[in-house]
């Protein structure tokens, strides 16, 4: 997976319950990459910097461009 930008990413646990909803900040970016076999999500906001999320291996991820 290349470093791609998304508008919204929803992470659900294996039971299908939504555990985390991320949206691209107004002055920032929301990207998802594959690093070392793990999915890594970076949320970068202009004032607050970058927050990194690493979902559980059994979580499902739905990303919208």
KARAKA-V180120 format. One record per backbone hydrogen bond with DSSP energy under -0.5 kcal/mol. NH is the residue of the N-H (numbers start at 1). CO is the residue of the C=O. E is the energy in kcal/mol with one decimal. If there is no record, write none. Layout:
BEGIN
nh->[NH NH]
co->[CO CO]
e->[E E]
END
This chain:
BEGIN
nh->[4 4 6 7 8 9 10 11 12 13 16 19 20 22 24 28 29 31 32 33 34 35 35 38 40 41 42 43 44 44 45 45 46 49 51 53 59 60 62 63 64]
co->[2 32 30 64 64 22 62 20 60 17 13 11 11 9 7 25 44 42 4 40 1 33 38 35 33 53 31 51 29 42 43 49 27 45 43 41 56 12 10 61 8]
e->[-1.2 -1.4 -3.0 -2.6 -1.6 -2.5 -2.8 -2.9 -2.8 -2.3 -2.0 -2.6 -1.7 -3.1 -2.7 -1.0 -2.4 -2.7 -1.5 -2.8 -1.0 -0.5 -2.9 -1.5 -2.9 -3.0 -2.6 -2.9 -3.0 -0.6 -0.5 -2.8 -1.7 -1.5 -2.6 -3.0 -1.7 -2.4 -2.7 -0.5 -3.0]
END
